[in-house]
Amino acid sequence: MGDYVLGFHELDLTQVPVVGGKGAHLGELSRIDGIRVPAGFCVTTDAFQRILSEAPSVDERLERLSLLKLDDREQLRALSAELRETLEGTAIPDDLAAELTRSLARLGEHVACAVRSSATAEDLPTASFAGQQDTYLNVVGTAAILQHVSRCWASLFTERAVTYRVRNGFDHRKVRMAVVVQRMVFPQAAGILFTADPITSNRKVASAEASFGLGEALVSGLVNADSYKVRDGEVIARTVGAKQLAIHASPTGGTQHQELEPALRQQPALTDAQVVRLARLGRRIEAHFGRPQDIEWCLVDDDFQFVQSRPITTLFPIPAAGDPENHVYLSVGHQQMMTDAMKPLGLSLFQLTALRPMHEAGGRLFVDVTRVLASPASRAALLELMGKSEPLFRDALQTVLGRGDFIRSLPDAGPGRPPAGGAPAPLEPHPAIVDELVGRTQTSLAALKRDIQTRSGAALFDFIVSDIQELKRLLSDPRSVQVIMSAMEATWWLNEHMQAWLGEKSAADTLTQSVPHNVTSEMGLALLDVADVIRPHPNVVAYLQHVEGEDFLDELASLSGGQEARDAIQAYLDKYGMRCVGEIDITKPRWGERPTTLVPILLGNIKNFEPGAGKRRFEQGRQEAWKKEQELLARLRTLPGGEEKAAEAKRMIDRVRTFIGYREYPKYGIISRYFVYKQALLEEAERLVQAQVLREKEDIFYLTFQELHDVARTRQVDESLIRQRKDAFRSYQALTPPRVLTSDGEVINGSYRRDDLPAGALVGLPVSAGTIEGRARVLLDMAGAELEPDDILVTPYTDPSWTPLFVTIKGLVTEVGGLMTHGAVIAREYGLPAVVGVEHATRRIRDGQRIRVHGTDGYVELLS
């Protein structure tokens, strides 16, 4: 065959640019032993290029098309139609037509074919162009087949395909079209096979859908197909769909819909034995491609034939375990309030810093809890801790444990150490203890800033590695752990006993308002103080309303009052500039690097508050906590044994108020160090760019810490690895990480087992008491935050960087979070009713909708 036509046997996955995704996959499929693929060939992208070059004024129209935006609907429609008409009307050159005719003759006299488009950017892991181009079935005769090849070329310019490319940023001039021509099969049944369960992501369960006749009825949603699930060679679930019709080939060409006889409608399209055989063939295809597949199949005379296979792009990857045993993984991101994908440098640095091993998958980190779950004592400790702080995690873990045989039990003496086991004895409350811990971190940080300045090249990396050991020493300091555990246990004690003795729910929430030493809540109030400095200077306020670049601080100094404003902002950044959204990923831009992030919040504070609001706010919270304490103690004294109860409660309240603020400090210590590392690593990157080792500084974000260490040593970098990592990161951004993931790939998110809620209420975890009504502000990004004092913030997650917004709002709803995660701690301290862990809250609550947040009982009502 010539350059324009290639048979399936000549194709493999390296030829996507020549025959598109569909063609290349078909070529691979037909190479697999024991897998039958109807014969056929591909018309290459060279043929398409040739047509484009011969068709009149195509280049000029493509040029015009590439300049259009999504909202130029009319022009998009008109230009697409012109391009389609031109391509369909262009005669196929004689030599190309002759090559096509020869290939068709090889398929057989008067053959009926399926003619399908195969775009070069289709079926790639990072962009699914599925359904963007056209398929024509049962095309009979050479002339008709040639005409439909032209139609496939033209289908690159349907309005739908053009709009898809504009929306996803693909260049119309770079996408090429190949065409697959395949001998038509006339099946009794057809359908789709997923070699992993598309609902649960379990890689050990294959899922098939089947209907009578051609698969088009199923793909286009015209019938309720049968569905089957297969595990370990047996059908474990079966649903027979009510199939009203089937699509069959017409004798004259094309297809026709046929009503099914009533007797057939409830009949399964496949026997169990056929389903098991299909799943086995699917596993063979999956093994060949090395990842789970979405496969189109036909059943012809009890023989399966395959007409397509492509990767399933929606599955969350599984951490590499390195052994065949079963494993259970907990998401670190859900506990760190950072569920976005992280870049390799961020992942590897957090792994180096973490106090226990963490596994990477899909750009997220996971902790393997299999050993902890295997031993009854440590399992009970973990479940108890999760039950108190993260009920969705607990429910998901219990779901796995309920499988019985997934995790083998170990005897208690085994290595399954309880996670919070043998908690240290609680400390008596003394403020000096926290002062000393904070002082130690500050001294250590000052030494790091001083000593890192003289390091560069490989020596810099050795220095950071040794400093991480110092950071770990601070984090695992028994005194530090003791302070945090004492505060948490006292909180739990208060909630439990005040409910039992006084019938009061979540009593500790009010008691933790305005505690000392909380570096995160102080950060929110400190920005109110910065607003106080700026508010008296209208020209500075006006200037800030139109800030563009990140160098605006330098320009402030020339305005009257600008120097004071600049000093106040700079002092704030000196203390908190290492923070940002998603701060556990070192690669995320910090406030110190992008101070414009804070400007909208600052302007909101200037508008919404009176001078002195920060101090008033703190004092008000302190008073409320004090009043609550007096009220509870007075009520306790009236009970039998009241004096002892009151004395014990007072000890617990003092412990909480002295120690709970420190809960936020260790993370502040980590993030402060990260910023020092980051600045040094970026200077190193700058040197590597100067030495022409790297193209741009930010490329270091796509290498792990160890790989970057090697680059600094060898002065060599693998460009293709960086490109690959950038593509992978983009694809990970589209995935939603699970709370709990098993080594089978099964995603388990857990659920709240509650039936005491009003109809239509959204259930979550109550983390900060009180009930509040207001306008929902649904924010996916802190940058767009324009909040009014009546607003309730609804967002996927909040880490410490969101705290400055908490001073404006009156309630909080998040999709992710637990009792002791940052958003919950700060909401209690600011006295904001809050419900966290509300699944899909940002989709189920509309921006601007009136809602009621039940912070004591853990649910949200939609009022309007």
C-alpha positions, 0 to 999 in steps of 0.5 A: 500500500502507498503512503495514504492507506495502511492496513491494521497489521502495519499499525501500533501505538507509535503511529497516533500522528499518522492514523489517530488514536482510534486507528493506532489502538485498532492496530495494537488490538489486532496484534494481540494473540487470541483477540479478533478484530474485523479486518480493515485499514486506515486512511492516513493524516497525509491523505487529509493534508493532501485534501486540505492542500487541494481544497480552495481557500482552506488555509485562509478560513482556518486562519480566521477560525483560529482567531475566534472566541467561544462567544463568536457563535454565529461566525464559528457556525458559518465558518465551520459550515463553509469548511465542511462543504468545501471538504465534502465537495473536493474530489478525491485525487485519482491516485488516492482514490485508486489506492482506496479502491485497491484496499477495499477490493482486498476486504471483499467484493461488494463489502459493507464497511464501517467508516469512522473518523480518528482524530490525532488528538483523540483518545489521549490520556489527557484529552478525551475527544470521544464523540467529537467526530463521526461514525457511519455504519453499513456503508455499501459499495466503493463510491459510497465508502469514498464519499463517507471518507470525505464526510469523516474529514469534514466532520473535523469541522462540525460546530460541536468539534470546533467548539470543543477545541476552542473550549479546550485550547486546541489549535484547529490547524494542528488537529489532523484527521485519519479515517478507519475503514473496517469490514462491517460485522452484523452482531446478535449482541454488542456493547462495552466492557470496562476492565475496571469498575467505572463506578467504584474504580475497583481494578479486579471487577470488570463491568460489561454492558450489552444490548441486542443488535449493533452497539450504537443503540447502547452508545447513543443511549436509546436502550437500557442495556443489560449490565454485568459485573465479573470478579475472579471468573464469576458473575457477581452482579447482573441487571437485565435492562428492558430493551425496547429496540435494537439497531440492525444493518439495513439490506440497502446500507445504513442502519434501521431501528427495530422494535424488539418482540416482547419476549426478547425485551427481558431476555439477557443479551449474553449468558453468564458463560459468555460474560465470563469469557468476554471479561477474560478476553478483556483482561488479555487486552488490558494486559497488552496495553498495561492499563484498564481499558474501555472496550467496544465488542460485538458477538457474532456466532458465539464469537467475540470481535473487538472494534475499539479499545481505549484507556479509561481516563477517569480512574484514580491511580493506585499507589505502588506497593511493591508486593501482591498483598492487600493494602488500605490507603488514607488520603493525606490531603483530606487531613491537610485540607489540600486535595488539589494535585501537587507537583513532584517537588512539592510531593517529594519535599512533603514526603521527606518532612513527614513523620511517617511514610507516604505514598504518591498516586495521582499527584496526591499523598496517601498513608498505608494503614494496613498494619494498623488495621490488622491488629485489633488494638491499634485498629480500635484506636484508629477507628476511635480517633477517626470517629471523633474527628473524621467520621467519613474516614471511619465509615470508609474504613469500616466498609473495608473491614466489613469485607472480612477477608480483605485484611488479615488480622495480626496478633496484638503483639505484632508491629501494628502500633496504635497511631495515638496509642499510649498518649503521654500524660496530660500537662497541667496548663502553664502558658510558659510551656507554649512560649518555650516551644514557640521560642525554640522554633523561632530560634531554629528558624533564625539559624536556618535563614542565616546558614542557608545563605552561604550554600549553593549547588549540591551543598545546598541540597545536603544542607536542606536534607540535614535541616529537615532532620532538625524540622522533624525533631521539632515536630516530634518533640514529645513536649509539643505532641503532649501539648496538642494531645492534652488540648484535644483530649480536654476538648473531647472530655468537655463535650462528652461530660457537658452533654452527659451532665448538662445536656449541652452539645458542643460546649467546648466550641464557645470555650475555645473562642479567642484563645492565646497563641493561635498563629493562624487566627492572629493572622486573620485579625492582624489583617484588620489592623493593616486595614486600620493603617490604610483606611484614613488615606483615600488615595491609597485605597483608590490605588489599591483598587486598581493594582495590577502587578506584584511590584505595587508595594514599591509604587505605594511609597510615593503616595501620601500615607503610602509609606505607612501603608507599605510598611504595614503590609510589608510587616504583615508579609514578613510574618505571614508571607510564607502562607498561601492556599495549598501551602503544603505544596512548596511549588504553590505561589506564596503571599510574599511572592504574590501579595496581590492575593491579599489586596481584595481581602484588605479592601473588604476589611477597609470597607466592612469594618470600623477602626480597632475591629481586630482587638474588639473582635478578639476581646468579644470572643474572650468575653463570650468564652469567659461567660460560657465558662461561668455559666457552665460551672454555676450549672454544674455546682447545682448537681449532685457532687457538683463541686467536684464536677465543677473543679474537674471541668475548670481544670479541663477548660484551663487546659483547653484555653492554654494549649489549643492555640498551639495546635496551629503552630507546628504547621506554621513552623513547617511552612516557614521553613518551606519558604526559606527552602523555596527561595534558596532552591529558586536561586539555584534554579536561576543559576541553572537557567543561566548555565543553560541547564534548565529552560525556566526556573519553574521547571524545577517544580516538575522534578523530585527533590532527589532528582533536582539534587542530581541535576545540581550535581551533574549539571544535566537534565532530562527535558522529556521527563519534565514534559512528561511530568507537566502532562501528567500533572495536568491529567491529575488536576482533573481527578478527584482524590478519594478519602480511602483507596484500596490496592484493588483501586477501589475508591471508598468515600464513606457516608454519614449514617444519619436519618434524623435530618429534615428533608433535602438537608445536606449532611456534614460534620458539626465542628463549630456550634450555633445556627446561622442564616445568610447568603451562600458565597460559593468560592472555589478560589480565594482570589475572587473573594468579595464577601459581605458581613452577612455571607456564609462561605461555601468552599471545597476546603479551607487551609490556614490561608483562608483565615483572613476571610473568616473575620468577614463571614458569619458561617462556614461550609466545606466539602472536606474537613474534620473536627480538628482540621484548620478550618474547624479550629479557627471557626470555633475560635472566631465563633462561626457556626460551621459544618464540614465534610459536606459532599459536593457542597459547592455543586449542591449549593448555588452562589447567592442562595439563602441557607441555614447552617446548623453548626451544632447538629451538622447539616445545612438547609437550603432556604431559597 
